[in-house]
Amino acid sequence: MPPTPHSAILEAIDLINKSTEFVRAVFSGVRKDTNPRFVRIDLRPILIKNNLKLQVETNDGKQSVAKNHNFEDFDLVSLFESGFANILVEHKNGSIILQYNQKDEIKVSRKQELKSPDLEHDRSKNRLLQADDPFLKAVGISDNSGSIKPSMRDKYRQVDDFLKILVPTLNAAIQAGQIPQPTNEKPLRIVDLGCGNAYLTFAVHQYLLSIGMPILVTGIDIKQQSRDRNTGIAQQLGLTQSITFQAESIADSELDAVDITIALHACDTATDDAIAWGVRNRSKLLLIAPCCHHHLQSQLKVAPEPWPIVLKHGLLAERQLDILTDAFRCQLLKLVGYRTEAVEFVSDEHTPRNLLIRAVRTNAQPDQLEIQRYREMRTIWNLNPFLEDLISEFL
């Protein structure tokens, strides 16, 4: 039996009160016939002098104010009843979402996903990559004093936040038996497709190495100068036994048999090349952050009704085609045996290209409804996704 609204609220409150399990909560939106004092309220646990406190950050649309409370002293019931339409509560094993519609009916949904709280009092993020790490200096993200260069702060954040999704996803895949436990004899094999200056390649290598995981990492980029530069850095850092670079296109790469395929902002159809490469080589985990999208935009001549009211605006048309491109990619991955989701991996203040496609190979056979949905969406929009041609033999 689905939970009643009252029991769902009690469940959410209980998750927050379990301070060692709680990650964060977000209250936003306005319920019908209500007028919350704030436009948004964020809750999170923080550690002050070894004591867990509840930090409550209120935003009235002009400024944010954060105050700290004892968990037992804060009136959560009143907060839940204060008129917010959307309530998200995250805990270490997932999240619960409460949403009120225009009839003031509540919808409850849950998601299972490993998460970690940020307990830093000053809200400076607890980074996986330390700014003075020698590899960050070598690749040019940090200066000689071990501080992040102002011009590289966004790139540093992107790479660090990418890691924050990779690590728990990898751990979950190993625990589920989807990826074998890495050993010295059979290390974890990772390929970074379209690696460029290898910021992410080195970051993944150095972090996993630092936690004692046996790894072999390969960076692939079509530019010979990228290969030479990155190989020189690997030699400088004494890492050539476990990280190598190749100069070749993604489509033509003959590397095979990897556990994890990653790609950060491969442009346009290069993202499709990366996904297809992972599928063809039966990669067990794909983490792909798309970049620009042009292929479907060039195909669309006439939008199906009633979408012309949206697509007559250039910016909205661009964003809608971006969504369709990545929706096709996610669905195609599902059809070839991957559990797939699109998630945000970094705030859009650091890059507007902040979507990450995360896919874990399960070899599950798609049901006919999922196949039909893909075909109908393709037909309605009269579009031919580039990825479908690349992996047609697996469909």
C-alpha positions, -999 to +999 in steps of 0.1 A: +000+000+000+015+034-009+022+057+020-003+083+030+009+120+029+011+121+066+033+089+068+055+102+040+061+134+059+069+115+091+093+093+071+111+124+057+113+140+091+127+108+106+154+107+078+165+142+088+165+134+125+188+105+118+217+130+118+244+104+109+224+093+078+211+126+067+228+144+037+206+174+029+171+187+023+157+213+000+123+230+003+111+251-027+080+260-047+047+272-034+016+250-026-018+262-036-032+290-014-001+293+007+026+320+010+059+306+024+081+333+040+111+321+019+115+310-017+139+282-007+152+266+025+182+243+025+191+219+054+223+200+059+243+185+088+275+202+097+303+194+122+312+220+148+338+210+174+330+173+168+292+179+174+267+175+146+244+205+141+216+212+116+224+242+094+193+259+080+199+283+051+170+305+042+167+324+009+141+352+005+150+358-031+175+385-023+199+370+001+207+337+019+211+335+057+225+304+074+219+295+111+229+265+131+206+245+154+205+214+175+187+187+156+163+181+185+155+218+189+145+226+153+107+224+145+107+202+114+069+196+114+062+234+111+087+236+082+070+207+063+036+224+068+048+259+058+036+258+022+065+245+001+054+224-029+086+205-035+106+188-008+137+168-013+154+148+015+186+130+007+202+104+029+232+081+026+213+055+007+191+076-016+164+102-014+126+108-009+108+135-029+074+150-019+056+171-045+023+188-042+002+194-074-024+221-081-051+200-063-028+200-033-024+163-036+010+148-027+031+126-049+059+106-032+089+091-050+121+075-039+155+069-054+183+046-043+217+061-047+248+063-025+254+098-012+278+115+012+271+145+034+293+176+033+300+184+070+322+214+065+310+244+086+322+271+062+306+253+032+340+250+015+336+216-002+356+187+010+375+180-022+388+146-033+416+163-051+440+184-029+451+216-046+488+209-039+488+175-055+518+173-078+497+161-108+475+193-105+507+214-107+520+193-136+488+196-158+485+233-150+455+235-127+475+245-097+504+270-095+538+263-080+526+272-045+499+246-046+469+270-051+443+265-078+449+291-106+419+315-109+415+306-146+413+269-138+389+269-109+359+258-130+379+230-146+391+219-111+355+218-099+343+199-129+370+172-125+366+169-087+328+167-090+331+141-118+351+120-093+324+124-067+300+106-089+325+080-103+337+068-069+304+058-053+291+045-086+322+023-090+320+011-054+283+002-059+291-017-091+319-037-074+296-045-045+268-057-069+293-079-088+289-058-120+326-050-119+351-076-105+371-065-074+403-051-089+435-070-080+472-065-089+468-094-114+436-080-129+436-042-122+406-019-130+409-008-166+397+027-175+397+046-208+392+084-211+380+091-246+389+125-261+411+132-231+426+164-244+449+178-217+441+148-195+429+167-165+403+141-158+425+112-169+452+121-143+426+129-117+409+095-119+443+078-119+457+096-090+426+094-068+420+057-073+457+050-068+456+070-036+429+047-021+449+016-030+429+005-061+450-014-087+444+004-120+454+008-157+443+040-173+445+050-209+438+084-224+429+086-261+429+118-281+432+124-318+459+150-314+495+138-314+505+169-294+481+159-266+496+124-265+532+138-264+523+164-237+504+139-215+530+112-218+557+137-208+537+145-177+533+108-168+570+103-172+577+134-151+555+120-123+568+084-126+534+070-136+540+053-169+534+018-154+498+025-149+488+054-172+494+056-210+482+078-238+474+071-275+469+094-304+439+082-324+403+089-331+377+074-308+360+056-337+393+040-348+408+031-315+417-006-312+419-006-274+394-031-260+383-048-228+380-020-203+358-018-172+350+019-173+346+043-202+347+080-194+345+111-215+343+148-204+328+172-229+336+153-261+321+177-288+289+169-306+289+134-322+322+126-305+301+119-274+282+093-295+315+079-306+325+075-270+292+059-260+293+035-290+329+026-282+319+016-247+290-004-260+310-022-286+337-031-261+312-041-234+324-015-210+307-023-176+304+014-166+300+045-187+303+080-174+298+105-203+294+142-200+282+156-233+293+189-248+277+208-277+249+193-297+246+200-334+236+168-352+199+167-345+196+205-347+208+203-383+182+176-390+151+192-376+131+210-404+095+210-391+086+205-354+057+183-346+026+200-332+023+218-308+061+222-304+065+251-330+053+274-302+085+265-283+109+259-312+102+292-330+125+307-303+161+300-311+174+295-276+145+273-266+149+253-298+186+247-290+178+236-255+150+213-266+172+196-291+199+192-265+173+174-243+162+152-272+198+143-281+206+131-246+172+114-241+178+094-273+212+084-260+199+073-226+171+053-242+194+036-267+218+026-239+188+011-220+179-009-252+213-025-254+214-036-217+225-006-196+208+008-166+210+045-175+203+079-159+211+115-166+224+134-136+239+168-128+275+164-119+285+200-113+267+233-107+259+253-138+278+282-124+310+263-134+298+250-168+264+250-186+274+216-199+267+199-165+248+168-175+263+134-170+251+102-186+257+073-161+252+038-175+259+005-158+258-027-179+232-051-165+225-071-197+188-067-190+166-072-220+144-042-228+107-048-228+086-040-258+072-008-243+107+008-240+114-002-277+081+012-287+087+045-269+120+050-286+105+043-320+076+066-314+097+095-302+120+091-332+090+090-356+072+120-340+102+142-343+114+127-376+150+125-363+178+100-369+201+099-338+237+095-348+242+069-320+216+046-334+236+041-366+268+035-346+253+007-324+227-007-348+242-042-347+234-044-309+198-032-313 
